[in-house]
């Protein structure tokens, strides 16, 4: 991947802003694109703090 340092820096700054916004405002972070394999071996646990409800979801996307 050949890109300029300025382009890389700008993309990195945008990503940092999006992650910070999601963390501060409770938004969802979705990472997509790229090559991946469905393995189904991983699980992610979630906790809803207001009612202590816990649920799991399969994490079946792995980047190559």
N, C-alpha and C positions, 0 to 999 in steps of 0.2 A: 504494500500500500504506500504509494508515494503522494504525500500531501505536504503542504508548507507548514512550518512551525506555527505561523499565525492562525491558519485554519484549524490545526490541532488544538491550539490554545483556546480558540473561540468555542469549539465544540466541547472541550473540557469544562469551560466556564458555564456554558448552557446546561450541561449535565449536572454540575454542582448546584446550580440555582434550582433546577427541577427537583433534585433530591432534597434539598433544604426546604423547599416549599411543601413537598409531600410530608416530610417529617413534622414540620411546624403546624401544618393545617390538617393533618390526618388523612391525606390523600393516598391513593393506591399508586404504587410504583410498578409499572409493567415493563419488563425487559423483553424485547422480541427481536427477531431477525437473526441472521446468521445460520450456520449449519448446526443441526442438533440431532440427537438420537432419543427416541422414546424408550427408556429403560424401566420405568415404574418401580425403582428400588428405593426411592427416597420419599419421606413424608415430612410435611411442614405442619407444625402445630400453631394454632391461633388462639388467643385469649381475648375475650371481650371484657374489659375491666369493670364496666358498670354492673354486669350481672354475673361475672365469673363463668360465663359460658365458654367451654373449650371445644374446639373441633379440629380435625385433621384433614389435610388435603394431600393428594399425591403430588410430589414434585417429580414429574416424569420427563422433564426437558433438560438435557445436558448438552452444553456446547462442545463441539469437537475440538 
